[in-house]
Amino acid sequence: MPLFERALRNPVLAPNPADSWEAEAVFNPCVASDGRQTHMLYRAESTRQRVAGAPLELSTIGYAGSHGAGPFEGRRLAIRPEYGWERFGCEDPRITRLDDQYYVFYTALSKYPFQAAGIRVGLAKTKDFHAFEKHPVTTFNAKAMVLFPQRIDGKYMAILTADTDQPPATIGIARFDREEDMWSPAYWDRWYANLEEHRLDLPCGQGDHIEIGAPPVLTARGWVLIYCYIRDYGHDERLFAVEAALLDRDDPTKVIGRAHRPLLCPEAPYELFGRVPNTIFPSGARLVGDRFELYYGGADTSCCVATCDVNQLLEELTTESMAMERYEGNPIVMPDPERDWESEATFNAGVVEAAGRIHLLYRATRPGNHSVIGYASSADGFRVDKRLSEPAYWPRADFEKPAAPDVGFGCEDPRLTRIGDRLHMCYTAYDGVQPPRVALTSIDIDDFVAHRWDAWSDPKLISRPGEMNKDAALFPRQIDGQYAFLHRAGNSIHLDMMPDLEFGNERWLGGRVLMEPPPGAPKIGAAGPPIETGVGWLLLYHAISQRHQRQYEMRAALLDSDDPSRLIADMSYPLLEPLRHYERIGIVPNVVFSCGQAVRDGRLLMYYGGADRVIGVASTDLEKLARRLLAEHAVGPGGRAAPAKA
């Protein structure tokens, strides 16, 4: 569930076309209060003008004030370029009030065209937001410097992003004995020469980027540090998101908690559309009673606010993550343009472990949405080191061959279950005209490992005629002498208990509803065969979220070991959601969709399709996940999960 709630009055500040200095954009606001009034500084961009011969929209820093909960008013230009070291713009102010004085750190641009060597930190000190004392600060490329609002162990303390424009960036802590050290070139030369000693432990994945957001906010459990995490920084489809860490109150060099999921992503129109679309950039924060206020820029165009309960935020920062860890080598299977049958997409793999390897049967398509099933395998579960040049399974029956010209058809989304020495495959059969139905086939495990694909049994339909049915998976053992099937009829997950695997003659999957979609999710479906754990059957399932532009996300639930018709725990937020570019951009955007999992050395490996185009893998500790599900997401009396802590 979302942690932050956007203010109904958003954007709280929009460009003013009547004033040329802020006619193009106003964004990345930061606030400070003197107890009577809230002062806001924000980045403003002008209409096109020439500066030292260069044509640009000049960045300056605007001011607006607010009394109580009222609107921000009295807008005026506060900080403008005056010196050579800020000639081409003043950007992204961060304010801290300390000792009845306001310290405003901002980005100073000294070169055009813009380049890392000319992008550094500047400081403007003020008592009244009218008169400012300015100093150039860093001697190296840096942005986003924030000052703590009190001395710690007798020293001024700041956090900044070094090498912001020549990644990899480093988030570092700086301590100053004297105020003058803040703008001492000798201090910063020494500091930068020993950059690794000052690093703050905030992880940043390969290809990602990180930048400090708001000045730290002191809470009962430590300093909350808001920052911007940018996934796939080098891609056009990069994703700006808000994340946070909790720093020790007495020693902020220690990270004692961290959010393990984005706290805010672009969703609202004023975040999705603007000068830089799909952008949220956090730049200010404060605590008002028990509400944590976050100020941010939307699409590099407007100033916005979101709030949350501070106790919920602290719970988020101190709760161990249940999110799955993506393999850095993702995607592990991609379309091959040299093979027509899998030239468009390779995704949604069923999984089985046999003969010391993890085997994937995946849906492969060529243009026109013609689906067959390809084969790949891995010795370690992550790196695919074997892949066949021909399909492992293809349409053989009339119900999966085209029933009309120019229609999509085929065998889709396999789920694999090994029972004894027999491997069973449930899949979606589609002729392009009739509703998709569930089909079942099987093969001896020895034939499967040897790739003797002619040994597949004749496929048979096992769901009712005339009704759409998908996402079927067979449990890996019999329960009370019966075979248990999960499948999706309508929008819900159904459970069927069958005495055997004979179908037809009016014997079809029908069953009872096991799980209804959670609030805000139009439909759900089982990801693959459930995995037996010490506390129940772990079921991974997909849910379609309306909150995030109808994205597909992965969740988890627990079923009773002896009676799988009894739901005992259900996660109320995503275990994995589309964040990487290969999950957000593809045939169907914003999709993570799993059809199978494996277990290696206690780790759950979940294989999933990204944006209906590629295959990725993510992992987590199996038993820890299952036990935390039971402890934190037990189903309440109403049949849904109890409210989540996160």
N, C-alpha and C positions, 0 to 999 in steps of 0.2 A: 504494500500500500504506500502511496506517496507520503513523504514526511513533511515537506514544505507545502504550504498553501499560498497560491498567488493572490496578491491584493486585488480586490474587485476593481479598484480605481486604476489599475495598471493600464498603460504606462503612467507613472506619476509625473514624468516630464517628457515632452516630445519636442522636436525641433520647432523653432519659431521663425517662420519665413520672413517676418518683419524685421528681424535683426540679422544682418548678413553674417556676423561672426558665429552665430549658432543656427543658421538656416538649414544646413545639411543634416546635422546629427547632434544629439546630446545623449551621452551614454557613459557607462562605467562610473557611477556615482559613489561617493563615500561620505559618511556623516559623522559628526561629533556634536556633543551637547554640552552646554554650560549649566544645565539644570533649569534654565528658563526657555531656551530656544535651541532648536536643532539646526545646525549649520550643514548644508550640503554643498560640496564641490563636485563638479562633473566635467568630463571632457566634452568640449564643443568643437564642431567642425564648421568652417565657413564655406561660403560659396567660393568658386574658383577665383584665385587671385595670384599675383606674381610676387614672390618673395626672393630677393637677391637674384632675380632673373628666372627663378624656377616657378612654373605654373603648378599650383597645388591648392587643396582645401586645407587651410591652415588650422592646426589644432591649438586651442587655447583652453583655459580652465574657467568655467563659469561658477557663479555662486547663486544659491537660493536658500531661503530660510523658512522654518515652519515653527509655529507655536502649538504645543500639544499634539493632537492628532490631526491638525489642520493641513491644508495643502501647502506645498512649497511655493513660495511667492518671492517677489522682489528680485527677479533674475537680473544679473548683471555680469559683465566681464570682470574677473578677479585677477587672473594671472595670465600674462601674455609674454611672448618672447621679447627679451630686452638685451641679451648678451649673445656673443658668438656661440657659446656652448649650448644654446637653446634656440638658435636662429630659426630653425625650420619647424618648430612646434613644441608645445608643452602638453603632455598627455597624462591621462589616467592617474589623478591625484589620490593619495591615501592620507587621511588626516588622523593625527593622534593628539589628544589634549593631555599635557603633562606640565605640572607646575604653573598653571594659569596661562600657559602658552600653547599655541597650536603649531605642530610640526607637520608640514605638508610635503611629503615626498612625491615626486612625479617623474615621468619619463621626459628627458630632454633630448631633442634631436638637433644635431649640429651639422649634419651632412645631407646633401641631396644630389643624386638619388639616395634614398635611405639605405644605410648599410650598417652592419653590426658595430663597426668602430665609431660610428657617430650616434649611437643610441646608448645613453647612460642615464644615471639617476641624478636628479636635481633636488634641492631642498628650498622651500620657502617657509620662513618662520613668520608668525603673525600673532597679534593679540586681538585684533578686531576685524580681520578679513578685508581690510582696506589697505593697510601698509604692510609690505612684505620685505623681509630681509632674505636675499637669495644667495645660495652657494652651489657650485657644482660639487657633486659627491664622488661617485665612483670614477676610477681611472681606467675602467674596462667596461665592456658591454654588459649591461645589467638593466633590469626593470623591476617594478613592483616591490619597492622597499617599504616595509611597514615597521613602525616603532611600537614597542610595548607601552601601555599607558601608565606604567609605574617602573621605578628602578627595581632591579632584582639583584640581590646581594650587593647593593650599593652602586650598581652600574646601569647605565643606559643599555638597552638591548634591542636589537632590530633583526628582522629576517628579510632576505632579499633573494631574487632569482638572478644568478650569475650566468653569463653566456646564453641569455635568453634567445638571442637571434643567431647563435651559432651552436646549435644543439650538439651533444646532449647538455641540457641545462642542469645547473646545480642549485638546490635550495640550501642557503647557508645562513648560519647565525653569526651576528657580529655584536661584540661588546665594546662599550666605550667608557673609559674612566672619566673623560671630560666631554662636554658638549662639543667642543671644537674638534674632537677626534672624528665626529661624524663627517666632516668635510676636509679631513687632512689627507692629501695625496700620499704622504709617506705611510700613513696607517693603511690605506687601501692597497697600496703596492705590496705591503707585507701580508695583508690578509689574503689577497688573491694568489700570492706565491705559495701559500699553504692552504689552498682552497679545500682540499680533502679533509683537513682537520676541522673545518667548520661545517661540514655537510650535515644536514638534518635528514634523518632516516625516513624519507618518504619515497616508496618504490615507484619507479616509472618504467613501464615495459618498453621493450625494443620497438622503435618506430613511433613511440608516443612522446608527449611533451607535457611539461608541468610548469605552472607559474603561480606564484603567490597571489592570493586574492585580497582578502580584507585584513586590517590590523587585528591582532589577537584579542579575543574577548574572554575575560576572566569569569569562570563559573565555579560552583562549589566543588567540582571535581578536577579542575585544571583549566588550562588555556585552550579554548577552541580556536583552531586555525583553519580558516576557509581558504581553499585554493582551487584553481582551475586545472582540470586534467583533460588533455586533448588527445584523444585516441586517433591513431593513424595520421599523425601530424603531416606527413609528406604527401598525403592523398587529397584530392579535391573533395572527397567525401568525409573529411575528418569531422570528428564529433567533439564539440565543446561541452563539458559537463562540470557540475559543481561537486567537489568532494571535500572532506574535512578530516582533520586529525585532532587528537587531544594531547596536549603537552603538559608535562609535570609542572605543577604550580611554582615550585621553588627552583627547579632546574629545567627550563624549557628546552634544553638540548635533548631531553629524553621524550620520545614519542611513546605515550602509554596507551593510546587507543587510536583507532582509525576506522573510517567508514569503508566498508567492503563492497559498496555499490554506489553508483551515482546518486546524489541527493536531489539533483535537479537537472533535467535535460530539456532541450528545446521542444516545446509542445504547443504553446500558445501562438496565435498568429503573429504577435509582435516579437516573437523569438524566431519564428520560422521565416519571416519575410522582412527584408530591410536591406541595408547597404551590404552587410555580410550575412546572408541567410543562415539559418540553423545554428545560431550562436547565442550562448549564454556565457557571460563573463562576470564572475563575482568580484566586487571591488570594495564593498563596505559591509559592516555588520555591527550590531549592538544588542544589548540585552535590556529589555523593557519589562520589568516584572518577571513573569515566568515565560515571556514570549521572546524568542530569538528572532531578530529581524535581519534579513539578508537583502542587501542592495546589489543590483546587478545591471549590466547592460544587455539589452535585447536586440539581437541582430545588428549590433554596432550602430543603432539608430536611436534608441530611447532608453530612459531610466525606469527601472522597475523594482518592485519590492515583493518578497515572499517571506512568510513567517512560519514558525513551528513552535511547539512546546519544548522548552529547553531540556526538560527531563527526558523526553522522548529522544531528543538529539543525543544527549549524553548516553542513553541506553544503546543507541545505535553505534556510538563510537567505542563503547566498552564491551560489546557483545561479539564473540568470536564469529567470524563469517561462516555461513553455510553455502556460500556461492561456490560454484565449481571453478577450477583453475584451468584456463585454456592452455593447450600445448602451443609453445612459441613457434613451432614449425607449421602451424595451420595456414592454409588448408592442406590436408594430407592427400586428398584426391581431387583432381580438377578435370574438366572436360579435355578431351584430346581431339583437336581439329583434324588430325590425320585419320581418325576413325569415324566414319559417318554416323555409326549407330550411337556414339557417345560424344558427338561433336558439340552439342548444345549445353548439356548439363549432366553432372554426376552427383547424386545426392541421396539422402534418406536410406541409409544402409542397415540391413539386418546383420546381426553379429552372432558368431558362435566360436568357441575355442575348441580346438581339436588338434591332436598331434603336435602339441607344443606351440601352435601358432594361433593368432586371432584372425579369423576369416570374415571378410565383409562381402555381402551380396548387396549391391546398390542399384538404385534406379538410374538408368541412363537414357537420355533422350537425344533425338536428332530433331531438326526443324520440323514443325508440324505437330509437336508433342507426341511423337511415336516412342513408346516406352518399352525397353527391355531391361534385363537385369545383368549387370556386369560383376566381375569378381576382382578382388584385391585382398592381400593379406599382409600381416606384419608379425615379425618375431618378437618385438618388444612392446607392441600395442600402440606405438606412436608413429614410427617411420614405416611407411608402406614400401616393402622391398620386393613385392611380387604383384604383378597385375597382368591379366590375360588380355590378349588382343581381340578375342571374340566373346560374345555374351555367354554367360553361364546358364541363362534361362531366357526364353523368348515366347511370344504368343503361339500357342499350339491349338487351343480350342476355339470354337466359333465365338464364344462369349468374350474373348479378348482380342479378336481380330476385327478390322474395321467393318461396321455394318452399313456404312455409307461412304461416298467419296469425300475426300478432303476433311476428315475428322481426326481428332486425336484418339489414340487407342493404345492398348497394351497392358503390360504387367507392371504394377506400381507398388512402391513402398513395402518391401518384404520385411517380415518379422520371422526370426528363426528360433526354433526350440528343439533342443536335443533331449529325447527321452530314450534311455538305453542306447542302442546302436543305430537308432533311426533319427534322422533330422527332418523335422516338419517345417514347412514354410507356408505361412499365411500371407496373402498379398491381395492387393486390390486389382480386380479384373474389370476392364472397361472396353466396350466396343465402340465408343463414341456416340452412341444413340441412347441405349438403355442406361438407367442409373448405375453407377459403379456398385459392384458387389464383392463380397469376400470370397476368395478362392483358396483351396488347400491342396498342397502336393507334398511329397516326401521322397527321401532318398537315403540309402544306407550310408553311414558316416564314412566307411572306407571308400565307397564310390565318390562321395563328395570330395574327400581329401585328394583322391586321384584325378579329380576333374572329369569323371565319366558322366557327362551331362545327359547322355541318352538313358541313364538309369533313373531319372526323375519319374515318379509315378504319374499317371494321367491326372491332370488337375480336375477338381470338382468344385462347383459352387456350393457354399455352405450357409449363405444368408438368403433371406426371403426374396423372391422375385418382385420386381417393381419397386423396391425400396433401396434407397442409398444406404450403404453400410461400408465402413472403412475401419482402419486402425485395429485390426484383429490380431490378437496374440494369444498363444497357448501357454498355460503354466508349464514349468519344467518337470512337474511330477503330478501324478494323480492324487486327488484328495478324496478320501473316503471311497476309493475305487472309481472315481469319476474324473473325466477330463474337464478342466476349467478353462474357459475362453473369455477373454475380454474383447469387446468390440464397440464401435461407436455407431449407434442407431440414433438418428436425429442429432441432437446437440450434446448428448450425455454418454458416459461410459457405462456399458451394460456388462453383466456377468452371466454366463451360461455354464451349467454343469451338465455334461453329456456322458452317457454310459459307455460310449465308444466313439470312434471317429468315422462312423458310417453316416452319410447324409443323403438327402434326396427323399423322394416319396413323402413329401410334406414334412420332413424332418429338417428344420433349419435353425440357425441361431436366432433367438428371440430374446429370451432372458429377462431379467429384472434390471432396473436402473441401479447401478452401484454408486455413481457419483454424478451430481448435477454440476453444471458450470458454476464457478464462484461468482460473486457479484462483479459486474463489469466485464465478464468474459462471455461472449456469445456461444462458444462451444469449446469442448475439451475432447481429448482423445488419448488413449494409451500409447506410450512411446515404444514399448516392447514388452517381452515377457517379464513379469515381476521377478525380483531376486529375493531369495529367502535369506533373512538375517536373524540375529538372535532375539529380535523383538517383533518380528512380523515380516510380511511380504512388502518389500520396498517397490513401489510403483512410481515410475517416472511418467509424467504425462505432459502434453502440451495444452496450453490455453491461449485463446486469442484475446488480446487485451484491446478494448476500445479506447482506453486512456492514452495509449501510445500509438496512434495512427494505425490501429488494427494490427499490431505486431503479434507474431507468434513467439511465445516464451515458454521455457521449461519449468515445471514445478514438480513436487514430490509428495507422495502420500504413503501411508502404511495401512496394510490390510491385516486382519487377524490371521495368525498362522494356521489355525485349525478351521476357521470359518472365514474364508476370503470375502464373503458377502458383507462382512462387518468392517466398515471404515473406522480406523482407530486414531489416525492422525492425518492432517492435511495442511501443507504449507500454504500460507496466505500471501506470499510474495515470490518473485521468480528465483529459481535456482540458477538459471542462465537466461539472459535476455540479449537481443541483438545489439551489440555495441561496436564490433569490429566492422571494417568496411566490407569484408566478404560475407558478413551476416546482414548487412543493411542494403547492399547494392547487388542486384542480380536479376534473375528472372521474376521472382516475387520479392520485393524489398521487405526488409525488417522481419526476417524469419530465422529462428533456430528451431529445428524439428528433428527429433530423434526417433529411430525405429529399432534401436538395439544398444545393448551395453555388454560389457564384460568385466570380470573381476580379476585383478592381478596383484598379488602380494598385499591383499587387504585394500587395494585402491579400486574404486569404481571408475571405470572408463566408459564415458558416454560418447557415442559417435552420433554426429548430428549433421543435418543438411543446413547449409548457410545460404539464405536468400534463394532457395530452390536451384542452386547452381553447383555448389562444391560441398565437400565433406570436411568437417573439423572434428577434433576430439577434445574433451574436457574431463578432468578427473577430480576426485575427492576421496577422503577416507570413508569407506562404506559403513562400517559399524558406528562410527562417530556421527555420520549423517543420520542414520536410522534412529539412534538413541536420542539425538537432539530433536528430531522430529517428534518423537513420543513425549519428550520432556517439555517441549515448548509449543507444540502445535497439536496437542490432543484434541480430538473432536469433542465438542460440547454436546449438551443434551438435545440441542436443536438439529443435530446432524451435520453441522459444519464445524470447521476448526475453530477453536477458541481464539480470541484476538491475539495477534502476534506481538512479540516484544519489539520487533524492528519496524 
